[in-house]
């Protein structure tokens, strides 16, 4: 059960003033916690403080008057009980390195970033452990990942949402969940950061595939088949890396996959729709106007697949389309031409 913030308000630093960072900071401030939102753009931060709105990323949504924004990282971190990093995956390591000297010793670090470290393919909890000096023991810097089916706009609007928090310290994981949990927001907990991060990253790649199918007007049967076979790919790679199957059958996997593959607020689905309709990648990304994580994540997913010897035909087709090696129609033909086989390997859930 969530702690009543009026009895025990925490100081929370939310790093990243895009749509998701702003939405989570808004949620936490509405729950009564002292919340500071940090962003790099000084002019945008000044406007946010003046207007109590983030017109670029969450237009038309009023932010709490208690939410304070700053472009000074040391100011944001001062007195923080909890740090929540919400930046794109390509900026994750840089942001951790920048916050490290300012982090109060009592403050654990959580993140709502989805993806892998570009270039290395490392999971973000591995990056965080390396940068923050975490050896995997709970008496080091406690770490948690916040993930699950969630569109920033709906969270900021106060619509019902359920997420999950997985971490290496039960006490810190519960603290993060308590800060997020509220009347219209359910936060569950778990201890499988590996599986949770895989689901949060890989669903973006599969959302492109589903978007392509819908953009090509292949029908609802194809959409359902793509989502289900995409889940199969997630489960097989998850088993190979040592994640828990139940993690991907919950909010971090199936829940996030369904939302991102079917909801048009998803940037990755919108990219797939544009590609399926014949639009060029560069034009589609420019039109979306925000970071589309799948473009980098597809490479890192396939790097993981190669490392563990797992075949991922849908993800491989997405990677090839994003690199311009094949057209969406050619990707479809590759998938349809594959040999018939059992739906699941016998040992997958053992």
C-alpha positions as CSV (number, residue, x, y, z in Angstrom):
1,X,0.0,0.0,0.0
2,X,1.3,3.5,-0.8
3,X,2.5,5.7,2.0
4,X,0.5,8.8,2.6
5,X,2.8,11.6,1.4
6,X,1.2,14.1,3.9
7,X,2.7,12.0,6.7
8,X,6.0,11.3,5.0
9,X,6.7,13.6,2.0
10,X,10.0,12.8,0.2
11,X,12.2,15.1,-1.9
12,X,12.3,13.7,-5.4
13,X,14.6,14.8,-8.2
14,X,13.2,13.9,-11.7
15,X,15.9,14.3,-14.4
16,X,14.6,14.8,-17.9
17,X,11.9,17.4,-18.8
18,X,10.5,15.6,-21.9
19,X,7.0,14.2,-22.0
20,X,7.6,11.2,-19.8
21,X,9.8,13.0,-17.2
22,X,7.3,15.9,-17.0
23,X,4.4,13.4,-16.6
24,X,6.1,11.5,-13.8
25,X,7.2,14.6,-12.0
26,X,3.6,15.9,-12.3
27,X,2.3,12.6,-10.8
28,X,4.7,12.6,-7.9
29,X,4.0,16.3,-7.1
30,X,0.3,15.6,-7.1
31,X,0.9,12.9,-4.6
32,X,2.3,15.5,-2.2
33,X,6.0,15.0,-2.5
34,X,8.5,17.8,-2.9
35,X,9.4,17.4,-6.6
36,X,12.0,19.1,-8.7
37,X,12.2,18.6,-12.5
38,X,15.5,19.1,-14.2
39,X,16.0,19.8,-17.9
40,X,18.9,21.1,-20.0
41,X,17.1,23.9,-21.8
42,X,17.2,26.9,-19.6
43,X,14.6,28.9,-21.6
44,X,12.2,26.0,-21.6
45,X,12.6,25.5,-17.9
46,X,12.0,29.2,-17.2
47,X,8.8,29.0,-19.3
48,X,7.7,25.9,-17.5
49,X,8.1,27.6,-14.1
50,X,6.2,30.7,-15.3
51,X,3.3,29.0,-17.1
52,X,3.1,25.8,-15.1
53,X,2.9,24.0,-18.5
54,X,5.1,22.1,-20.9
55,X,3.7,23.3,-24.1
56,X,6.1,21.3,-26.3
57,X,5.7,17.9,-24.8
58,X,2.4,18.0,-22.9
59,X,0.3,20.7,-24.5
60,X,-2.9,21.7,-22.8
61,X,-2.1,20.0,-19.5
62,X,-1.8,22.2,-16.4
63,X,1.2,21.2,-14.1
64,X,1.0,21.4,-10.3
65,X,2.0,24.8,-8.9
66,X,4.1,22.9,-6.4
67,X,6.3,21.4,-9.1
68,X,9.5,23.3,-9.4
69,X,11.8,23.1,-12.5
70,X,15.5,23.9,-12.8
71,X,18.3,23.6,-15.4
72,X,20.9,23.5,-12.6
73,X,21.6,19.8,-11.8
74,X,23.2,20.5,-8.5
75,X,20.1,22.4,-7.4
76,X,17.8,19.6,-8.5
77,X,19.8,17.0,-6.6
78,X,20.2,19.1,-3.4
79,X,18.4,17.3,-0.5
80,X,17.0,14.6,-2.7
81,X,15.7,11.4,-1.0
82,X,15.2,9.7,-4.4
83,X,16.4,10.3,-7.9
84,X,14.4,9.3,-11.0
85,X,16.2,9.5,-14.3
86,X,13.9,9.9,-17.4
87,X,16.1,10.6,-20.4
88,X,16.5,8.8,-23.7
89,X,18.8,5.8,-23.6
90,X,21.6,7.5,-25.5
91,X,21.8,10.1,-22.8
92,X,21.5,7.7,-19.8
93,X,25.2,7.1,-19.0
94,X,26.1,10.8,-19.5
95,X,23.3,11.8,-17.1
96,X,24.4,9.3,-14.5
97,X,27.9,10.5,-14.6
98,X,26.7,14.1,-14.2
99,X,24.5,13.4,-11.2
100,X,26.9,11.1,-9.4
101,X,28.9,13.9,-7.6
102,X,25.7,15.6,-6.5
103,X,23.8,12.6,-5.3
104,X,23.0,12.7,-1.5
105,X,24.3,9.5,0.1
106,X,20.8,8.4,1.2
107,X,19.3,8.8,-2.3
108,X,18.8,5.7,-4.4
109,X,18.6,6.0,-8.2
110,X,15.6,4.8,-10.3
111,X,15.0,5.3,-14.0
112,X,12.0,5.2,-16.4
113,X,14.3,5.0,-19.5
114,X,13.8,2.1,-21.9
115,X,16.4,0.7,-24.2
116,X,20.1,-0.4,-24.1
117,X,23.3,1.5,-24.0
118,X,24.0,2.3,-27.7
119,X,27.1,0.7,-29.1
120,X,27.7,-1.8,-26.3
121,X,24.2,-3.3,-25.9
122,X,24.5,-3.3,-22.2
123,X,21.3,-3.3,-20.0
124,X,20.8,0.0,-18.3
125,X,21.1,-1.5,-14.8
126,X,24.6,-2.7,-15.9
127,X,25.4,0.9,-16.9
128,X,24.1,2.3,-13.7
129,X,26.0,-0.2,-11.6
130,X,29.2,0.7,-13.4
131,X,28.8,4.5,-13.3
132,X,27.5,4.6,-9.7
133,X,29.9,2.0,-8.4
134,X,27.2,-0.5,-7.5
135,X,28.5,-4.1,-7.0
136,X,25.0,-5.6,-6.8
137,X,24.8,-5.5,-3.0
138,X,21.9,-3.7,-1.4
139,X,24.2,-1.6,0.8
140,X,25.6,0.1,-2.3
141,X,23.5,2.6,-4.3
142,X,20.1,0.9,-4.6
143,X,18.8,0.8,-8.2
144,X,15.3,0.3,-9.6
145,X,13.7,0.4,-13.1
146,X,10.2,1.8,-13.6
147,X,8.5,0.3,-16.6
148,X,5.2,-0.9,-18.1
149,X,2.3,0.2,-20.3
150,X,2.1,4.0,-20.0
151,X,1.6,6.9,-22.3
152,X,2.9,10.2,-20.8
153,X,-0.2,12.2,-21.8
154,X,-2.6,9.9,-20.1
155,X,-0.6,9.8,-16.9
156,X,-0.4,13.6,-16.9
157,X,-4.2,13.7,-17.5
158,X,-4.7,11.5,-14.4
159,X,-6.1,8.6,-16.3
160,X,-5.8,5.1,-14.7
161,X,-2.4,3.5,-15.2
162,X,-0.5,0.5,-13.9
163,X,3.3,0.1,-13.9
164,X,5.8,-2.1,-12.2
165,X,9.1,-1.3,-10.4
166,X,11.9,-3.8,-10.3
167,X,15.0,-3.4,-8.3
168,X,17.9,-4.8,-6.4
169,X,16.8,-3.5,-3.0
170,X,13.3,-4.5,-1.8
171,X,13.2,-1.4,0.5
172,X,14.2,1.1,-2.3
173,X,11.9,-0.6,-4.8
174,X,9.0,-0.2,-2.4
175,X,10.0,3.4,-1.8
176,X,9.9,4.1,-5.5
177,X,6.5,2.3,-5.9
178,X,5.1,4.2,-2.9
179,X,6.0,7.6,-4.4
180,X,4.3,6.6,-7.7
181,X,1.2,4.8,-6.3
182,X,-1.9,6.9,-6.0
183,X,-5.7,7.1,-6.6
184,X,-5.4,6.6,-10.3
185,X,-1.9,5.0,-10.6
186,X,-1.0,1.5,-9.5
187,X,2.6,0.6,-8.9
188,X,3.6,-3.0,-8.5
189,X,7.0,-4.4,-7.5
190,X,9.4,-7.1,-8.5
191,X,13.1,-8.1,-8.4
192,X,13.8,-9.0,-12.1
193,X,15.5,-5.9,-13.6
194,X,16.9,-8.0,-16.4
195,X,13.5,-9.2,-17.7
196,X,11.8,-5.9,-17.0
197,X,14.4,-3.9,-19.0
198,X,14.3,-6.4,-21.9
199,X,10.5,-6.1,-22.1
200,X,10.6,-2.3,-22.0
201,X,13.3,-2.1,-24.7
202,X,12.2,-4.9,-27.1
203,X,8.5,-3.8,-27.3
204,X,9.6,-0.7,-29.2
205,X,11.1,-2.8,-31.9
206,X,8.0,-5.0,-32.2
207,X,5.8,-1.9,-32.2
208,X,7.5,-0.9,-35.4
209,X,6.7,-4.3,-37.0
210,X,3.0,-4.0,-36.0
211,X,2.8,-0.5,-37.2
212,X,4.3,-1.5,-40.6
213,X,1.7,-4.3,-40.9
214,X,-1.1,-1.8,-40.1
215,X,0.4,0.8,-42.4
216,X,0.3,-1.9,-45.2
217,X,-3.3,-2.6,-44.3
218,X,-2.7,-6.3,-43.6
219,X,-5.7,-6.6,-41.3
220,X,-6.5,-7.3,-37.7
221,X,-5.5,-10.9,-37.9
222,X,-2.0,-9.9,-38.9
223,X,-1.8,-7.4,-36.1
224,X,-2.7,-10.1,-33.5
225,X,-0.3,-12.6,-35.0
226,X,2.5,-10.0,-35.0
227,X,2.0,-9.1,-31.4
228,X,1.8,-12.8,-30.3
229,X,4.8,-13.9,-32.2
230,X,6.6,-10.8,-31.0
231,X,5.9,-11.9,-27.4
232,X,7.4,-15.3,-28.4
233,X,10.6,-13.5,-29.4
234,X,10.7,-11.6,-26.2
235,X,10.2,-14.8,-24.2
236,X,12.9,-16.7,-26.0
237,X,15.5,-14.0,-25.6
238,X,14.5,-13.5,-22.0
239,X,15.0,-17.2,-21.3
240,X,18.5,-17.1,-22.9
241,X,19.7,-14.2,-20.8
242,X,18.2,-15.5,-17.5
243,X,15.1,-13.3,-17.0
244,X,11.9,-14.6,-15.5
245,X,9.2,-15.6,-17.9
246,X,6.5,-14.2,-15.5
247,X,8.0,-10.8,-15.8
248,X,7.3,-10.7,-19.5
249,X,3.8,-12.1,-19.0
250,X,3.0,-9.1,-16.9
251,X,3.1,-5.3,-17.2
252,X,6.8,-5.0,-18.2
253,X,6.3,-7.4,-21.1
254,X,2.8,-8.2,-22.4
255,X,1.2,-5.1,-21.1
256,X,3.7,-2.7,-22.6
257,X,3.9,-4.7,-25.8
258,X,0.1,-4.5,-26.4
259,X,-0.1,-0.8,-25.6
260,X,2.9,0.2,-27.8
261,X,1.8,-2.0,-30.7
262,X,-1.8,-0.8,-30.8
263,X,-1.8,2.8,-29.4
264,X,-1.2,5.6,-31.8
265,X,0.4,7.7,-29.1
266,X,3.4,5.4,-29.5
267,X,6.2,7.0,-31.5
268,X,7.5,3.6,-32.5
269,X,4.1,2.4,-33.8
270,X,3.7,5.7,-35.7
271,X,7.2,5.1,-37.3
272,X,6.0,1.7,-38.4
273,X,2.8,3.1,-39.8
274,X,4.7,5.6,-41.8
275,X,7.1,3.1,-43.2
276,X,4.3,0.7,-44.0
277,X,2.6,3.5,-46.0
278,X,5.8,4.0,-48.0
279,X,7.2,7.1,-46.2
280,X,11.0,7.4,-45.9
281,X,12.6,6.9,-42.5
282,X,14.1,10.4,-42.2
283,X,10.8,12.0,-43.1
284,X,8.9,9.9,-40.6
285,X,11.3,10.7,-37.7
286,X,11.2,14.4,-38.6
287,X,7.4,14.4,-38.6
288,X,7.3,12.6,-35.2
289,X,9.6,15.2,-33.7
290,X,10.8,13.2,-30.7
291,X,13.4,10.5,-30.1
292,X,12.2,7.1,-31.6
293,X,14.0,4.6,-29.4
294,X,13.5,1.6,-31.7
295,X,16.0,2.9,-34.3
296,X,18.9,2.3,-32.0
297,X,17.2,-0.5,-30.0
298,X,16.8,-2.8,-33.0
299,X,20.5,-3.0,-33.4
300,X,21.1,-3.7,-29.7
301,X,18.3,-6.4,-29.6
302,X,20.0,-8.2,-32.5
303,X,23.3,-7.8,-30.8
304,X,21.9,-9.6,-27.7
305,X,20.3,-12.3,-30.0
306,X,23.6,-12.9,-31.7
307,X,25.4,-13.1,-28.4
308,X,23.0,-15.7,-27.0
309,X,22.3,-17.6,-30.3
310,X,18.6,-16.8,-30.4
311,X,16.7,-16.4,-33.7
312,X,14.4,-13.4,-33.8
313,X,12.9,-13.2,-37.3
314,X,10.5,-10.2,-36.6
315,X,13.2,-8.2,-34.9
316,X,15.7,-9.0,-37.6
317,X,13.2,-7.8,-40.3
318,X,12.7,-4.6,-38.4
319,X,16.4,-4.0,-38.2
320,X,16.8,-4.6,-41.9
321,X,14.0,-2.3,-42.8
322,X,15.3,0.5,-40.5
323,X,18.8,0.1,-42.1
324,X,17.2,0.3,-45.6
325,X,18.5,-3.2,-46.5
326,X,15.0,-4.4,-47.4
327,X,11.5,-2.8,-48.0
328,X,8.6,-3.5,-45.6
329,X,7.1,-5.7,-48.3
330,X,10.3,-7.7,-48.6
331,X,10.3,-8.1,-44.8
332,X,6.8,-9.4,-44.9
333,X,7.7,-12.0,-47.5
334,X,10.6,-13.2,-45.4
335,X,8.4,-13.8,-42.5
336,X,5.7,-15.5,-44.5
337,X,8.2,-17.8,-46.2
338,X,9.5,-19.2,-43.0
339,X,9.1,-23.0,-42.3
340,X,6.2,-24.2,-40.3
341,X,7.1,-25.2,-36.7
342,X,5.7,-25.7,-33.2
343,X,4.5,-22.5,-31.6
344,X,6.7,-22.8,-28.5
345,X,9.9,-24.8,-27.9
346,X,9.1,-27.5,-25.4
347,X,11.7,-26.3,-22.8
348,X,10.9,-22.5,-23.0
349,X,9.0,-22.3,-19.7
350,X,10.9,-25.0,-17.8
